[in-house]
Amino acid sequence: MKQWLDFIPLFAFFATFKTLGIFPATAVLIGSSILVYGGLWLKERHLENGQKITLVATILFGSATLLLHDEAYLKWKAPVINWIFAVAFLISMYIGKEPLVQKMLGKAFDMPATVWRKLNWAWIGFFIFAGASNAYVAFYFEKYWVDFKVFGSLAMTIIFMIAQFTLLSRYLRPELTQEK
């Protein structure tokens, strides 16, 4: 349920963009992000690192967009966030005891270290591709940018996750597959 909260600012942005345009939508994106993540922080006294990065990037890129009245800054938000995630996954390969993807999914899957490393590389590749495709659409197909940002990026992520789970299902921890 908590993961769906991350989509509230995105869908609020989309609806506002379609009705009022980019600058009101940017203000709604910033405000709804602060409300959602602020409420989450008040409730749990914690935000995940990805949520922190998303919130800070939304405020920075969104504020630059509004202050300078230039949507190019907001267009860079999604690519930059994706590339930051790619770098974080890459760094985790060399710093720490386990790759970042293992820290995220280790409770659900029991896999050899080589599989975790391959999976981490897959996430790095995905985030690089997602960032590049967001940038490409934002600057070469501006008419479709917001639609792609909301639906194309979401579809890419869902397809990647389904493919990943399909390939990794044999490593699912037995206690998670047994009926109770």
Disulfide bonds with the S-S distance in Angstrom:
none
